[in-house]
Amino acid sequence: MVHKIPKDTLSHEAGLTLIEILVVSILVMILFTILFIAFNPVQYRAKARDEKRLSDLSTLDRMINEYNVDHNTYPDTVNTLRKSTLLPGGNSGPLQSVTVGWIKQNLSSYGTKLPVDPVNDATYYYSYKQNGTSYELDTVLEYYTDKSANDGGNSSTIYELGNNLTLL
């Protein structure tokens, strides 16, 4: 006696159809897009760079004030603009050097290196100027732009720190 297996029993084989795979793929792509938009890595990087900039300017501010306390003058040449992208004439070390870096003064007693902007290009850099009795440090922020508008300085697009925010 031969037993016949009903036809509908054979049609329940395990596996995924092309349509099921396509639907799952589309759902995964939609989920990935939502997560990417919600956790924008570009904004996180800009925020991290700005946090470094704010920390660096605080460090520079401390170094400049400690130098002033010790020498009764601010570091570097009076009324000369310094940028973290360029070495002053006569300096040949790396930009971060506290002895021959982008500020033309030996600041090795006040730190191990001069901070430079995380990007340090034509748009994002640190600048410094002193006039003999006061000084100003500046940078452009990417994420915390409200800090630039509320720092008390004369520019709403540049973050300014120092005791005379009209020098630059």
Accessible surface in RSA format (square Angstrom, percent):
REM  Atomic radii and reference values for relative SASA: ProtOr
REM  Chains: A
REM  Algorithm: Lee & Richards
REM  Probe-radius: 1.40
REM  Slices: 20
REM RES _ NUM      All-atoms   Total-Side   Main-Chain    Non-polar    All polar
REM                ABS   REL    ABS   REL    ABS   REL    ABS   REL    ABS   REL
RES MET A   1   209.28 108.4 129.20  85.5  80.09 190.7 112.88  96.0  96.40 127.7
RES VAL A   2   136.62  89.9 110.95 100.4  25.67  61.9 114.49  99.5  22.12  60.0
RES HIS A   3   150.65  82.3 128.35  89.2  22.31  57.1  85.35  88.0  65.31  76.0
RES LYS A   4   188.89  92.2 159.96  98.1  28.93  68.9 107.70  96.9  81.19  86.5
RES ILE A   5   112.81  64.2  91.47  68.1  21.34  51.4  92.42  66.6  20.39  55.3
RES PRO A   6    83.38  60.8  71.26  65.0  12.12  44.1  83.28  68.8   0.11   0.7
RES LYS A   7   181.64  88.6 169.64 104.1  12.00  28.6 114.81 103.3  66.83  71.2
RES ASP A   8    98.43  68.9  91.48  91.1   6.95  16.4  41.80  98.4  56.63  56.5
RES THR A   9    79.50  56.5  66.60  67.5  12.91  30.8  54.79  73.6  24.71  37.4
RES LEU A  10   109.52  61.0 103.62  74.1   5.90  14.8 106.92  75.1   2.60   7.0
RES SER A  11    85.42  72.2  49.95  66.7  35.47  81.7  51.01 108.6  34.40  48.2
RES HIS A  12   151.56  82.8 119.68  83.2  31.88  81.5  88.20  90.9  63.36  73.7
RES GLU A  13   150.10  86.2 119.45  90.4  30.65  73.0  48.10  93.0 102.00  83.3
RES ALA A  14   111.93 102.9  69.12 106.7  42.81  97.4  79.49 111.9  32.44  85.9
RES GLY A  15    66.91  82.5   0.00   N/A  66.91  82.5  38.09 104.5  28.82  64.6
RES LEU A  16   131.64  73.3 100.81  72.1  30.83  77.5 101.72  71.4  29.92  80.5
RES THR A  17    78.55  55.9  71.69  72.7   6.86  16.3  75.20 101.0   3.35   5.1
RES LEU A  18   145.30  80.9 136.72  97.8   8.58  21.6 137.87  96.8   7.43  20.0
RES ILE A  19   124.46  70.8 123.93  92.3   0.53   1.3 124.46  89.6   0.00   0.0
RES GLU A  20    79.29  45.5  75.59  57.2   3.70   8.8  32.21  62.3  47.08  38.4
RES ILE A  21    85.87  48.9  83.68  62.3   2.20   5.3  85.54  61.6   0.33   0.9
RES LEU A  22   102.96  57.3 100.96  72.2   2.00   5.0 102.92  72.3   0.04   0.1
RES VAL A  23    74.72  49.2  73.56  66.6   1.16   2.8  74.59  64.8   0.14   0.4
RES VAL A  24    88.39  58.2  88.39  80.0   0.00   0.0  88.39  76.8   0.00   0.0
RES SER A  25    48.54  41.0  42.78  57.1   5.76  13.3  25.71  54.7  22.83  32.0
RES ILE A  26    75.02  42.7  74.99  55.9   0.03   0.1  74.99  54.0   0.03   0.1
RES LEU A  27   107.07  59.6 102.88  73.6   4.18  10.5 102.98  72.3   4.09  11.0
RES VAL A  28    89.76  59.1  88.29  79.9   1.47   3.5  89.17  77.5   0.58   1.6
RES MET A  29   117.47  60.8 115.08  76.2   2.39   5.7  76.85  65.3  40.62  53.8
RES ILE A  30    89.65  51.0  87.25  65.0   2.40   5.8  89.57  64.5   0.07   0.2
RES LEU A  31   104.50  58.2 103.30  73.9   1.20   3.0 104.35  73.3   0.15   0.4
RES PHE A  32   135.49  67.8 133.32  82.6   2.17   5.6 135.14  81.9   0.35   1.0
RES THR A  33    70.32  50.0  68.31  69.3   2.01   4.8  48.03  64.5  22.29  33.7
RES ILE A  34   100.76  57.3  98.76  73.6   2.00   4.8 100.03  72.0   0.73   2.0
RES LEU A  35    85.15  47.4  83.86  60.0   1.29   3.2  84.11  59.1   1.04   2.8
RES PHE A  36   105.45  52.8  99.14  61.4   6.31  16.4 104.77  63.5   0.68   2.0
RES ILE A  37   126.45  72.0 109.94  81.9  16.50  39.8 114.02  82.1  12.42  33.7
RES ALA A  38    67.11  61.7  31.90  49.2  35.21  80.1  42.40  59.7  24.71  65.5
RES PHE A  39   120.89  60.5 114.46  70.9   6.43  16.7 114.46  69.4   6.43  18.4
RES ASN A  40    48.31  33.3  46.37  44.8   1.95   4.7   5.50  13.2  42.82  41.4
RES PRO A  41    41.14  30.0  38.71  35.3   2.43   8.8  40.98  33.8   0.15   1.0
RES VAL A  42    94.56  62.2  93.54  84.7   1.02   2.5  94.38  82.0   0.18   0.5
RES GLN A  43   100.69  56.3  99.55  72.8   1.14   2.7  20.31  43.2  80.38  61.0
RES TYR A  44   122.17  57.0 117.43  66.8   4.74  12.3  86.31  64.9  35.86  44.2
RES ARG A  45   147.79  62.1 144.27  73.5   3.53   8.4  51.51  70.4  96.29  58.4
RES ALA A  46    11.63  10.7  11.63  18.0   0.00   0.0  11.63  16.4   0.00   0.0
RES LYS A  47    67.91  33.1  67.91  41.7   0.00   0.0  18.36  16.5  49.55  52.8
RES ALA A  48    58.26  53.6  49.88  77.0   8.38  19.1  52.25  73.6   6.01  15.9
RES ARG A  49    64.89  27.2  62.79  32.0   2.10   5.0  22.13  30.2  42.76  25.9
RES ASP A  50     0.00   0.0   0.00   0.0   0.00   0.0   0.00   0.0   0.00   0.0
RES GLU A  51    82.73  47.5  75.38  57.0   7.35  17.5  31.84  61.6  50.89  41.5
RES LYS A  52    95.83  46.7  88.81  54.5   7.02  16.7  76.38  68.7  19.45  20.7
RES ARG A  53     0.00   0.0   0.00   0.0   0.00   0.0   0.00   0.0   0.00   0.0
RES LEU A  54    36.46  20.3  29.38  21.0   7.08  17.8  29.99  21.1   6.47  17.4
RES SER A  55    65.01  54.9  56.34  75.2   8.66  20.0  31.03  66.1  33.98  47.6
RES ASP A  56    10.50   7.4  10.50  10.5   0.00   0.0   0.00   0.0  10.50  10.5
RES LEU A  57     0.18   0.1   0.18   0.1   0.00   0.0   0.18   0.1   0.00   0.0
RES SER A  58    66.45  56.2  61.49  82.1   4.97  11.4  24.76  52.7  41.70  58.4
RES THR A  59    46.21  32.9  42.74  43.3   3.47   8.3  22.62  30.4  23.58  35.7
RES LEU A  60     0.00   0.0   0.00   0.0   0.00   0.0   0.00   0.0   0.00   0.0
RES ASP A  61    32.77  23.0  32.77  32.6   0.00   0.0   0.07   0.2  32.70  32.6
RES ARG A  62   101.81  42.7  95.73  48.8   6.08  14.5  62.36  85.2  39.45  23.9
RES MET A  63     0.25   0.1   0.25   0.2   0.00   0.0   0.00   0.0   0.25   0.3
RES ILE A  64     0.03   0.0   0.03   0.0   0.00   0.0   0.03   0.0   0.00   0.0
RES ASN A  65    52.20  36.0  51.68  49.9   0.52   1.3  22.55  54.3  29.65  28.7
RES GLU A  66    66.44  38.1  64.71  49.0   1.73   4.1  32.21  62.3  34.24  28.0
RES TYR A  67    16.57   7.7  16.57   9.4   0.00   0.0   3.52   2.6  13.05  16.1
RES ASN A  68    35.76  24.7  33.42  32.3   2.34   5.6   0.04   0.1  35.72  34.5
RES VAL A  69   125.38  82.5  96.52  87.4  28.86  69.5 103.70  90.1  21.68  58.8
RES ASP A  70    92.70  64.9  57.96  57.7  34.74  82.2  17.45  41.1  75.25  75.1
RES HIS A  71    96.41  52.7  73.02  50.8  23.40  59.9  52.13  53.7  44.28  51.5
RES ASN A  72   137.42  94.8 117.13 113.2  20.30  48.9  27.44  66.0 109.98 106.3
RES THR A  73    56.63  40.3  54.76  55.5   1.87   4.4  40.14  53.9  16.49  24.9
RES TYR A  74    15.91   7.4  12.85   7.3   3.06   8.0   4.07   3.1  11.84  14.6
RES PRO A  75     0.05   0.0   0.00   0.0   0.05   0.2   0.05   0.0   0.00   0.0
RES ASP A  76    13.76   9.6   0.63   0.6  13.14  31.1   3.20   7.5  10.57  10.5
RES THR A  77    74.66  53.1  66.42  67.3   8.24  19.6  54.60  73.3  20.06  30.3
RES VAL A  78    74.04  48.7  62.59  56.7  11.45  27.6  62.59  54.4  11.45  31.0
RES ASN A  79    93.29  64.3  71.47  69.1  21.81  52.5  22.48  54.1  70.80  68.4
RES THR A  80    39.88  28.4  35.78  36.3   4.10   9.8  26.61  35.7  13.27  20.1
RES LEU A  81    82.67  46.0  60.35  43.2  22.31  56.1  60.35  42.4  22.31  60.1
RES ARG A  82    31.30  13.1  29.96  15.3   1.34   3.2   4.63   6.3  26.67  16.2
RES LYS A  83    75.61  36.9  72.03  44.2   3.58   8.5  25.03  22.5  50.58  53.9
RES SER A  84     0.00   0.0   0.00   0.0   0.00   0.0   0.00   0.0   0.00   0.0
RES THR A  85    51.01  36.3  27.64  28.0  23.37  55.7  16.76  22.5  34.25  51.8
RES LEU A  86   126.34  70.4 122.60  87.7   3.74   9.4 123.87  87.0   2.47   6.6
RES LEU A  87    53.50  29.8  38.84  27.8  14.66  36.9  38.84  27.3  14.66  39.5
RES PRO A  88     7.91   5.8   0.33   0.3   7.58  27.5   6.25   5.2   1.66  10.3
RES GLY A  89    60.22  74.3   0.00   N/A  60.22  74.3  46.26 126.9  13.97  31.3
RES GLY A  90    80.18  98.9   0.00   N/A  80.18  98.9  38.79 106.5  41.38  92.7
RES ASN A  91    21.09  14.5   8.46   8.2  12.63  30.4   0.11   0.3  20.97  20.3
RES SER A  92   105.79  89.4  74.90 100.0  30.89  71.1  45.61  97.1  60.18  84.3
RES GLY A  93    13.77  17.0   0.00   N/A  13.77  17.0  11.93  32.8   1.83   4.1
RES PRO A  94    91.32  66.6  79.08  72.1  12.24  44.5  90.42  74.7   0.90   5.6
RES LEU A  95    44.11  24.6  40.66  29.1   3.45   8.7  40.66  28.6   3.45   9.3
RES GLN A  96    68.09  38.1  67.65  49.4   0.44   1.1  16.76  35.7  51.33  38.9
RES SER A  97    21.20  17.9  11.50  15.4   9.70  22.3  13.67  29.1   7.53  10.6
RES VAL A  98    14.13   9.3  12.91  11.7   1.22   3.0  13.05  11.3   1.08   2.9
RES THR A  99    63.42  45.1  53.81  54.6   9.60  22.9  38.34  51.5  25.08  37.9
RES VAL A 100    54.33  35.8  54.33  49.2   0.00   0.0  54.33  47.2   0.00   0.0
RES GLY A 101     0.00   0.0   0.00   N/A   0.00   0.0   0.00   0.0   0.00   0.0
RES TRP A 102     0.00   0.0   0.00   0.0   0.00   0.0   0.00   0.0   0.00   0.0
RES ILE A 103     0.09   0.0   0.00   0.0   0.09   0.2   0.00   0.0   0.09   0.2
RES LYS A 104    85.39  41.7  78.23  48.0   7.15  17.0  42.48  38.2  42.90  45.7
RES GLN A 105    58.97  33.0  50.87  37.2   8.10  19.3   6.45  13.7  52.52  39.8
RES ASN A 106    84.45  58.2  71.03  68.6  13.42  32.3  27.70  66.7  56.75  54.9
RES LEU A 107     0.04   0.0   0.04   0.0   0.00   0.0   0.04   0.0   0.00   0.0
RES SER A 108    55.22  46.7  36.21  48.3  19.01  43.8  18.81  40.1  36.41  51.0
RES SER A 109    97.81  82.7  57.82  77.2  39.99  92.1  29.76  63.4  68.05  95.3
RES TYR A 110    20.27   9.5  13.31   7.6   6.96  18.1  14.10  10.6   6.17   7.6
RES GLY A 111    23.07  28.4   0.00   N/A  23.07  28.4  18.44  50.6   4.63  10.4
RES THR A 112   134.37  95.6 106.66 108.1  27.71  66.0  86.25 115.8  48.13  72.8
RES LYS A 113   122.01  59.5 116.41  71.4   5.60  13.3  64.63  58.2  57.38  61.1
RES LEU A 114     0.10   0.1   0.10   0.1   0.00   0.0   0.10   0.1   0.00   0.0
RES PRO A 115    10.31   7.5   7.52   6.9   2.79  10.1  10.31   8.5   0.00   0.0
RES VAL A 116    24.21  15.9  19.66  17.8   4.55  11.0  19.66  17.1   4.55  12.3
RES ASP A 117     3.53   2.5   0.00   0.0   3.53   8.3   0.00   0.0   3.53   3.5
RES PRO A 118    55.03  40.1  13.94  12.7  41.10 149.4  23.51  19.4  31.52 195.9
RES VAL A 119    59.85  39.4  35.97  32.6  23.88  57.5  40.44  35.1  19.41  52.6
RES ASN A 120    35.73  24.6  17.25  16.7  18.48  44.5   9.99  24.0  25.74  24.9
RES ASP A 121    63.66  44.6  56.30  56.0   7.37  17.4  35.31  83.1  28.35  28.3
RES ALA A 122   100.40  92.3  66.83 103.1  33.57  76.4  77.39 109.0  23.01  61.0
RES THR A 123    75.59  53.8  68.36  69.3   7.23  17.2  39.75  53.4  35.84  54.2
RES TYR A 124    49.58  23.1  49.58  28.2   0.00   0.0  19.21  14.4  30.38  37.4
RES TYR A 125    50.15  23.4  48.24  27.4   1.91   5.0  14.79  11.1  35.36  43.6
RES TYR A 126     0.00   0.0   0.00   0.0   0.00   0.0   0.00   0.0   0.00   0.0
RES SER A 127     9.29   7.9   9.29  12.4   0.00   0.0   2.50   5.3   6.79   9.5
RES TYR A 128     0.49   0.2   0.49   0.3   0.00   0.0   0.49   0.4   0.00   0.0
RES LYS A 129    46.99  22.9  46.96  28.8   0.02   0.1   1.46   1.3  45.52  48.5
RES GLN A 130     1.52   0.8   1.25   0.9   0.27   0.6   0.11   0.2   1.41   1.1
RES ASN A 131    48.11  33.2  31.69  30.6  16.43  39.6   7.65  18.4  40.46  39.1
RES GLY A 132    30.38  37.5   0.00   N/A  30.38  37.5  13.78  37.8  16.60  37.2
RES THR A 133   115.01  81.8  93.64  94.9  21.36  50.9  80.59 108.2  34.42  52.0
RES SER A 134    11.69   9.9  11.69  15.6   0.00   0.0  10.44  22.2   1.24   1.7
RES TYR A 135     6.00   2.8   6.00   3.4   0.00   0.0   0.39   0.3   5.61   6.9
RES GLU A 136     0.00   0.0   0.00   0.0   0.00   0.0   0.00   0.0   0.00   0.0
RES LEU A 137     0.00   0.0   0.00   0.0   0.00   0.0   0.00   0.0   0.00   0.0
RES ASP A 138     7.64   5.4   7.54   7.5   0.10   0.2   3.16   7.4   4.48   4.5
RES THR A 139     2.86   2.0   0.00   0.0   2.86   6.8   2.86   3.8   0.00   0.0
RES VAL A 140    43.34  28.5  43.34  39.2   0.00   0.0  43.34  37.7   0.00   0.0
RES LEU A 141     7.21   4.0   0.00   0.0   7.21  18.1   0.00   0.0   7.21  19.4
RES GLU A 142    49.65  28.5  22.15  16.8  27.51  65.5  11.96  23.1  37.70  30.8
RES TYR A 143    89.89  42.0  68.96  39.2  20.94  54.5  31.98  24.0  57.91  71.4
RES TYR A 144    45.13  21.1  44.79  25.5   0.35   0.9  32.95  24.8  12.18  15.0
RES THR A 145    78.97  56.2  75.99  77.0   2.99   7.1  46.84  62.9  32.13  48.6
RES ASP A 146    87.97  61.6  81.53  81.1   6.45  15.2  39.45  92.8  48.53  48.4
RES LYS A 147    85.97  41.9  80.20  49.2   5.77  13.7  31.28  28.2  54.69  58.3
RES SER A 148     2.39   2.0   1.96   2.6   0.43   1.0   1.23   2.6   1.16   1.6
RES ALA A 149    60.66  55.8  34.17  52.7  26.49  60.3  34.17  48.1  26.49  70.2
RES ASN A 150   119.19  82.2  85.48  82.6  33.71  81.2  31.60  76.0  87.59  84.7
RES ASP A 151    30.58  21.4   4.02   4.0  26.56  62.8  13.65  32.1  16.93  16.9
RES GLY A 152    71.07  87.6   0.00   N/A  71.07  87.6  40.88 112.2  30.19  67.6
RES GLY A 153    24.95  30.8   0.00   N/A  24.95  30.8   1.50   4.1  23.45  52.5
RES ASN A 154    91.62  63.2  49.19  47.5  42.43 102.2  35.09  84.5  56.53  54.6
RES SER A 155    30.46  25.7  23.52  31.4   6.93  16.0  21.86  46.6   8.59  12.0
RES SER A 156    76.32  64.5  60.30  80.5  16.02  36.9  34.00  72.4  42.32  59.3
RES THR A 157   100.03  71.1  88.74  90.0  11.29  26.9  75.91 102.0  24.11  36.5
RES ILE A 158    56.78  32.3  56.78  42.3   0.00   0.0  56.78  40.9   0.00   0.0
RES TYR A 159    36.72  17.1  36.72  20.9   0.00   0.0   6.70   5.0  30.02  37.0
RES GLU A 160     3.98   2.3   1.10   0.8   2.89   6.9   0.00   0.0   3.98   3.3
RES LEU A 161    47.24  26.3  46.37  33.2   0.87   2.2  47.24  33.2   0.00   0.0
RES GLY A 162    24.89  30.7   0.00   N/A  24.89  30.7   2.88   7.9  22.01  49.3
RES ASN A 163    85.20  58.8  49.11  47.5  36.09  86.9  40.37  97.2  44.83  43.3
RES ASN A 164    40.70  28.1  35.03  33.8   5.68  13.7  10.59  25.5  30.11  29.1
RES LEU A 165    32.62  18.2  27.56  19.7   5.06  12.7  27.56  19.4   5.06  13.6
RES THR A 166    94.82  67.4  74.54  75.6  20.28  48.3  57.89  77.8  36.92  55.8
RES LEU A 167    33.00  18.4  17.58  12.6  15.42  38.8  19.82  13.9  13.17  35.5
RES LEU A 168    57.63  32.1  15.37  11.0  42.26 106.2  48.08  33.8   9.56  25.7
END  Absolute sums over single chains surface
CHAIN  1 A    10722.9       8733.9       1989.0       6758.0       3964.9
END  Absolute sums over all chains
TOTAL         10722.9       8733.9       1989.0       6758.0       3964.9
